[in-house]
Amino acid sequence: MSTAAVGFLYAGATLGVMFSGMPIAFALGAVAVLFMATLMPAASLDTVTQNVYEEMASITLLSIPLFILKGAAIGKSRAGQDLYSAMHAWMHRIPGGLGIANVFACALFAAMAGSSPATCSAIGSAGIPEMRKRGYSGGFAAGIIAAGGTLGILLPPSITMILYAVAAEQSLGRLFLAGIGPGLLLVGLFALYAGIRFRQEYARAKVAYEAGGAASPILDRHSYTMAERFASLTRVLPFVVLLTGVMVALYGGYATPSETAGLGGILALVLIALVYGVWRPGDLSPILSATIRESTMLMLIIGMSLLYSYVMSYLHISQAAAQAIVAMELPKWLLLAAILVLVVVLGFFLPPVSIILMTAPIILPPLKAAGFDLVWFGIVMTIVMEMGLIHPPVGLNIFVIKNIAPDIPLGDVIWGTVPFVLLMALAILILCLVPGIATGLPDLVMGAK
């Protein structure tokens, strides 16, 4: 059987098993084992556990459960709501300040937790009811939180970037630094849109009121005293200090990513004990349970995805696919566009973890041969996968929002995210025109490659 035929059969079997409803980790593992049994030497089955273990026995991957622990500790406490309240108190005088405060709160919480669903849940549970109470439309409020939550896989510490660093054999420190500039770019674009959209909704509400309609809550601007503003900071500042300390330890060369993750996890547990009194076994149980559950799920996906990639490599599927792409001799930017379209399509069905580990052996060699910086591409690919978190049919953040705000119709949530998907596409275009937004900071801090 030709390599092309084996490749199409492999892809078809994967899609068939996934659409059967089998969990992704088991679907990838089942397909890999099936092809090992039928197309590889019989002795290869004896090495399944060894292959999975060796692929997962990476010091970089060790940081994932520890960052998840830090995120769970912060996400399961009132830190998200307090962070949102503080941002709102300081930005309430800005037109659209409530929406902009939610964007910044999402960005800060994402940087502390490193998880998109946790960010959506923690900030959205307080932010969406507050925005709707102030007259924001359901779709607009949901779109702000869903899009803000995607920053969890771009702003460091990002679990998605940890996996990309392993798959692409790139420096994790450079990737974390490269995500800061584009992350701030997206925060700026989201905040700008929130301010413009607020003005439109405010103008419509004002016209309706002057025409004799009922006054919309969006016309009422609540005011905070200076004492209330500073009081709102007392519970948030310790977590900002935690974030700053973790970043200084990592980028200052004082600790490895794994050591930094461990330090962050321990300090997060200490802070929630001191600030919120969360220290009893009954209080810690949900945090530890969520950490174990999410870490186990993620590590299973990683292990089975790497086994899946190993089988692809052994059967020369990934090498043949990469050679076929190179042989097409596409212009540099057309090659990039084609690969990003592929990532977008995969984002319809798969989470970022699976996309990275399944496609890296195929797409990275042609991109490297075309002269693209793989650190820069990792950031661009992450933004494309961010889009996948807020567009159907998978759209994980959409369903998180639907869970915390069930009264907002699903259609409104989806349409509320569309402008933010377009803003992400604009950010990708800007990064293509000005790659230094991503590469400048790592080159400055760690030196040019």
C-alpha positions in Angstrom: 0.0 0.0 0.0 1.4 3.4 -0.9 2.2 6.0 1.7 -0.5 8.3 0.4 -3.1 5.6 0.7 -2.0 4.8 4.2 -2.2 8.5 5.1 -5.7 8.9 3.8 -6.8 5.7 5.6 -5.2 7.0 8.8 -7.0 10.4 8.5 -10.3 8.7 7.6 -10.1 6.3 10.5 -9.3 9.2 12.9 -12.3 11.2 11.8 -14.6 8.2 11.9 -13.6 7.3 15.5 -13.8 10.9 16.6 -17.3 11.5 15.1 -18.4 8.3 16.9 -18.3 10.3 20.1 -15.3 8.6 21.7 -13.2 11.0 23.9 -10.3 12.5 21.9 -7.5 10.8 23.9 -9.0 7.3 23.5 -9.8 8.0 19.8 -6.2 8.9 19.0 -4.8 6.1 21.0 -7.2 3.5 19.4 -6.3 4.6 15.9 -2.6 4.5 16.6 -2.8 1.0 18.2 -4.9 -0.3 15.4 -2.4 0.8 12.7 0.5 -0.4 14.8 -1.2 -3.9 15.0 -1.9 -4.0 11.2 1.0 -2.1 9.5 3.9 -2.2 11.9 5.9 -5.2 13.3 4.1 -7.2 15.9 6.7 -6.3 18.5 5.8 -2.6 18.2 2.7 -3.3 20.4 5.0 -4.2 23.2 6.4 -0.7 23.2 3.1 1.2 23.4 3.4 2.0 27.1 7.1 2.7 26.8 6.5 5.1 23.9 3.8 7.0 25.8 5.8 7.2 29.0 9.0 8.4 27.2 7.1 11.0 25.3 5.4 12.3 28.5 8.6 12.1 30.6 9.5 15.7 29.7 10.6 18.2 32.3 8.7 20.9 30.3 5.5 18.9 30.5 5.9 18.6 34.3 5.0 22.3 34.5 1.5 21.7 33.1 -0.2 20.1 36.2 1.6 22.7 38.4 0.2 25.7 36.3 -3.2 24.0 36.4 -3.0 23.9 40.2 -2.2 27.6 40.3 -5.1 28.3 37.9 -7.5 26.1 39.9 -6.5 27.8 43.2 -7.2 31.2 41.8 -10.3 30.2 39.7 -12.1 28.4 42.5 -11.7 31.3 44.9 -13.3 34.8 44.7 -10.1 36.2 43.1 -11.8 36.6 39.7 -14.8 38.5 41.0 -12.6 40.7 43.2 -10.3 41.4 40.2 -13.3 42.4 38.1 -14.7 44.6 40.8 -11.4 46.4 41.2 -11.0 47.0 37.5 -14.6 48.3 37.3 -14.2 50.7 40.2 -11.2 52.3 38.6 -12.5 52.5 35.0 -16.2 53.3 35.5 -15.8 56.9 34.3 -14.5 55.8 30.9 -17.3 55.5 28.3 -17.8 51.7 28.0 -15.6 51.4 31.1 -17.6 48.4 32.3 -16.9 46.4 29.2 -13.3 47.6 29.0 -12.8 46.6 32.7 -14.0 43.1 31.8 -11.5 42.9 29.0 -8.6 43.9 31.3 -9.9 41.7 34.1 -9.9 38.7 31.6 -6.4 39.5 30.5 -5.0 39.8 34.1 -6.8 36.7 35.2 -5.7 34.7 32.2 -2.1 35.7 33.0 -2.6 34.4 36.5 -4.5 31.2 35.7 -3.3 30.3 32.2 -6.7 28.7 31.4 -9.4 30.0 29.0 -12.4 28.2 30.5 -11.3 29.2 34.0 -11.0 32.9 32.9 -14.5 32.8 31.2 -16.0 31.2 34.3 -14.4 33.3 36.9 -14.8 36.7 35.3 -18.0 36.0 33.4 -19.9 34.8 36.6 -19.5 38.3 37.9 -19.1 40.4 34.8 -22.0 39.2 32.6 -24.7 39.8 35.2 -23.2 43.2 36.1 -23.1 44.3 32.4 -26.6 43.1 31.7 -27.8 44.9 34.9 -26.2 48.1 33.4 -28.1 47.7 30.1 -25.5 45.9 28.0 -27.1 43.5 25.5 -26.7 39.8 26.2 -24.7 39.1 23.0 -22.3 42.0 23.6 -21.7 41.0 27.2 -21.1 37.3 26.3 -18.8 38.2 23.4 -16.6 40.3 25.7 -16.1 37.5 28.2 -15.8 34.7 25.6 -13.1 36.7 23.7 -11.3 37.9 26.8 -11.2 34.3 28.0 -9.3 33.2 24.9 -6.3 35.2 26.1 -5.7 32.3 28.5 -3.9 30.4 25.8 -1.8 33.4 24.6 -0.7 35.3 27.7 1.9 33.4 29.7 1.8 31.0 31.5 0.0 29.3 28.6 -0.4 25.5 28.6 -0.9 25.6 24.8 2.5 27.3 24.4 4.1 24.7 26.6 2.9 22.0 24.3 4.0 23.9 21.2 7.4 24.4 22.7 7.7 20.6 23.1 6.3 19.8 19.6 8.4 22.5 17.8 11.5 22.1 20.0 11.5 25.8 20.7 12.5 27.7 23.8 9.5 28.0 26.2 10.9 31.2 27.6 11.1 32.8 24.2 7.5 31.7 23.4 6.2 33.1 26.7 7.9 36.4 26.0 6.7 36.4 22.4 3.1 36.1 23.6 3.1 39.3 25.6 3.2 41.8 22.7 0.4 40.1 20.7 -1.6 39.6 23.9 -1.5 43.3 24.6 -2.4 44.0 21.0 -5.5 41.9 21.3 -6.4 43.4 24.6 -6.1 46.9 23.0 -8.3 45.8 20.0 -10.9 44.2 22.3 -11.0 47.3 24.5 -11.3 49.6 21.6 -14.2 47.7 20.2 -15.9 47.5 23.6 -15.7 51.3 23.8 -17.1 51.9 20.3 -19.9 49.4 20.7 -20.8 50.9 24.1 -21.2 54.3 22.4 -23.5 52.8 19.8 -25.7 51.1 22.5 -25.7 54.2 24.6 -26.7 56.4 21.7 -29.6 54.0 20.8 -30.8 53.9 24.4 -30.7 57.7 24.6 -32.7 58.2 21.4 -35.3 55.6 22.6 -35.6 57.4 25.9 -35.9 60.9 24.3 -38.6 59.5 22.1 -40.7 58.7 25.2 -39.5 55.2 25.9 -38.3 53.8 29.3 -34.9 54.8 30.5 -32.3 52.0 29.9 -29.9 51.2 32.8 -27.0 51.9 30.4 -27.8 55.6 30.7 -27.1 55.4 34.5 -23.4 55.9 35.4 -22.7 54.6 38.9 -19.9 56.5 40.7 -17.2 55.2 43.1 -15.4 57.2 45.7 -11.7 57.2 45.9 -11.9 55.3 49.2 -14.0 52.6 47.5 -11.4 52.4 44.7 -8.5 51.8 47.0 -10.4 49.4 49.1 -11.1 47.3 46.0 -7.4 46.8 45.5 -6.6 45.2 48.8 -7.6 41.7 47.8 -6.3 41.9 44.2 -2.7 43.2 44.8 -1.4 40.0 46.4 -2.3 38.1 43.2 -0.7 40.7 41.0 2.4 40.5 43.1 2.2 36.7 42.6 2.0 37.1 38.8 4.9 39.6 38.9 7.0 37.3 41.1 6.5 34.3 38.9 7.4 36.3 35.7 10.5 37.7 37.4 11.6 34.2 38.5 11.1 32.8 35.1 12.6 35.5 32.9 15.2 36.6 35.3 16.8 33.2 35.1 16.2 32.4 38.7 14.1 29.3 38.1 13.2 26.9 35.3 9.6 26.8 33.9 8.8 23.7 36.0 10.2 25.3 39.2 8.3 28.5 38.4 5.1 26.6 38.0 5.6 24.8 41.3 6.4 28.1 43.0 3.3 29.7 41.5 1.1 26.8 42.6 2.3 26.9 46.2 2.1 30.7 46.5 -1.5 30.6 45.0 -2.5 28.1 47.7 -0.9 30.3 50.4 -2.6 33.4 49.1 -6.1 32.0 48.9 -5.6 30.7 52.5 -4.5 34.1 53.7 -6.9 36.3 51.7 -10.0 34.1 51.5 -9.5 31.7 54.4 -9.4 28.7 52.0 -7.3 26.2 53.8 -9.6 23.5 55.3 -9.6 20.1 53.6 -13.2 20.7 52.5 -12.2 24.0 50.9 -9.2 22.5 49.2 -10.9 19.4 47.9 -12.6 21.1 44.8 -9.3 22.7 43.9 -7.3 19.5 44.1 -10.0 17.5 42.4 -10.2 20.0 39.5 -6.4 20.0 39.2 -6.3 16.2 39.1 -9.2 15.9 36.7 -7.9 18.5 34.2 -4.3 17.4 34.4 -5.2 13.7 33.9 -7.4 14.6 30.9 -4.7 16.8 29.4 -1.9 14.4 30.0 -3.9 11.5 28.4 -4.5 13.6 25.3 -0.8 14.6 25.2 0.4 11.0 25.6 -2.0 9.6 23.0 -1.4 12.4 20.6 2.3 11.8 20.8 1.8 8.1 20.2 -0.4 9.0 17.3 2.3 11.3 15.9 4.9 8.5 16.4 2.9 6.1 14.3 2.5 8.8 11.7 6.2 9.3 11.6 7.0 5.5 11.5 4.6 5.0 8.6 6.2 8.1 6.9 2.8 9.8 6.7 4.0 13.1 8.3 7.2 13.1 6.2 5.4 12.4 3.0 2.8 15.1 3.7 5.5 17.6 4.5 7.4 16.7 1.3 4.2 17.1 -0.7 3.6 20.5 0.7 7.1 21.6 -0.1 6.9 20.1 -3.6 3.9 22.3 -4.3 6.4 25.2 -4.2 3.8 27.6 -3.0 4.9 31.2 -2.4 6.0 31.8 1.2 2.9 33.7 2.3 0.4 31.5 0.4 2.0 28.5 2.2 1.3 30.2 5.5 -2.2 31.1 4.5 -3.0 27.5 3.5 -1.6 26.1 6.7 -3.6 28.7 8.8 -6.8 27.8 6.9 -6.1 24.1 7.8 -5.7 25.1 11.5 -9.0 27.0 11.3 -10.8 24.0 9.8 -9.4 21.7 12.5 -10.5 24.2 15.1 -14.1 23.4 14.1 -13.7 20.0 15.6 -10.6 19.8 17.8 -9.2 21.6 20.9 -5.8 23.4 20.6 -3.9 20.6 22.4 -4.8 18.0 19.7 -4.3 20.5 16.8 -0.7 21.2 17.9 0.4 17.7 18.6 -1.3 16.2 15.5 -0.2 18.8 12.9 3.3 19.9 14.2 5.2 17.0 12.4 3.5 18.0 9.1 3.4 21.8 9.0 6.5 22.8 10.9 9.2 21.4 8.4 7.8 23.3 5.4 7.4 26.5 7.4 11.0 26.3 8.6 12.2 25.5 5.1 10.3 28.6 3.9 12.2 30.8 6.3 9.5 31.5 8.9 10.5 32.0 12.6 8.8 29.1 14.4 8.5 31.1 17.6 6.6 33.8 15.6 4.5 31.1 13.9 3.7 29.6 17.3 2.1 32.9 18.3 0.2 33.3 15.1 -1.1 29.7 15.3 -2.1 30.3 18.9 -4.3 33.3 17.9 -5.9 31.2 15.2 -6.6 28.5 17.8 -8.0 31.3 20.0 -10.6 31.9 17.2 -11.5 28.2 17.4 -12.5 28.7 21.1 -15.2 31.2 20.2 -16.6 29.8 16.9 -18.9 26.8 16.5 -19.2 23.9 16.5 -16.6 23.2 19.3 -16.2 26.8 20.6 -15.4 25.7 24.2 -15.7 29.3 25.5 -19.2 29.6 23.9 -20.4 26.7 26.0 -18.8 28.0 29.1 -20.6 31.3 28.7 -23.9 29.4 28.0 -23.4 27.5 31.2 -22.9 30.6 33.4 -25.6 32.7 31.5 -28.2 30.2 30.4 -30.8 32.9 29.7 -28.8 34.3 26.8 -29.8 32.6 23.6 -27.0 30.6 22.0 -27.4 32.5 18.8 -26.8 35.8 20.6 -23.7 34.4 22.2 -22.3 33.3 18.8 -23.1 36.6 17.1 -21.6 38.4 20.0 -18.3 36.7 19.4 -18.2 37.3 15.6 -16.6 40.9 15.9 -13.9 39.5 18.1 -13.1 36.7 15.7 -12.6 39.4 13.0 -10.4 41.4 15.4 -8.2 38.3 15.9 -7.9 38.0 12.1 -6.8 41.6 12.0 -4.3 41.0 14.7 -2.8 38.1 12.6 -2.5 40.4 9.6 -0.8 43.0 11.8 1.7 40.4 13.1 2.4 39.4 9.5 3.2 43.0 8.6 5.0 43.8 11.9 6.5 40.5 13.2 8.6 42.4 15.7 5.5 42.7 17.9 6.1 39.0 18.7 9.8 38.6 18.2 11.1 41.9 19.6 10.7 41.3 23.3 12.3 37.8 23.3 15.2 39.1 21.2 15.6 42.0 23.6 15.6 39.9 26.7 17.2 36.7 25.5 19.2 37.9 22.5 18.6 37.4 18.8 18.6 33.7 17.6 
